[in-house]
Amino acid sequence: MGQCRIIAGRWRGRKLPIPDLEGLRPTPDRVRETVFNWLQPIVGSARCLDLFAGSGALGFEAASRGAENVTLVESNTIAAKQLRENGSLLSAENCRVESMTAQQFLTTNSERYDIVFIDPPYQENLWTDIALQLVETDALLENAHIYLECPSKGELPKLPTHWQLIKDKKAGEVRYCLFLNNVGDAV
């Protein structure tokens, strides 16, 4: 069993257990710190969606920093169970865990979000499909922010043309970007 540390906010410094599962790679502390510095002006009172929650590092960090609510979607039943246990451990009333695939969730979801985290297992190459599904299901609020994490080698995945790239960094094998859902530019 590994651990994931919450960096800031009301649960700052809390360490959460994470299961040792193949492909589960929590977003590194350094990357999370940068991402949440980018999101700081909007994370308080935001409605967040963590589509490939895994360890819950991004979703619980958002909740710790004042997000109004966070939906953590995880298809692996062991990881989803641990997310629920960690939510209970934190008394995180503003977090809910959905045990299903991101695609299944988006098909049934009727809510809209201010911040969406997209960090799928790299080998599944789901970035483009999930981005299109987010647009098709109208899950993004106007001016929503979309965080995307992908391998640092190669090009960015094909994404909706109205998603404006506003931040882009690399750390080792990870490329992480922040996009703005600039629907005024949608064609």
VENZIUR-V197759 format. One record per run of one state. SS is the DSSP state (alpha for helix, beta for strand, coil for the rest). FROM is the first residue (numbers start at 1). TO is the last residue. If there is no record, write none. Layout:
# VENZIUR-V197759
SS_FROM_TO ; SS_FROM_TO
This chain:
# VENZIUR-V197759
coil_1_1 ; beta_2_5 ; coil_6_14 ; beta_15_18 ; coil_19_28 ; alpha_29_43 ; coil_44_46 ; beta_47_50 ; coil_51_56 ; alpha_57_64 ; coil_65_68 ; beta_69_73 ; coil_74_76 ; alpha_77_90 ; coil_91_94 ; beta_95_98 ; coil_99_101 ; alpha_102_108 ; coil_109_112 ; beta_113_118 ; coil_119_121 ; alpha_122_124 ; coil_125_126 ; alpha_127_136 ; coil_137_139 ; beta_140_151 ; coil_152_162 ; beta_163_171 ; coil_172_173 ; beta_174_181 ; coil_182_182 ; alpha_183_185 ; coil_186_187
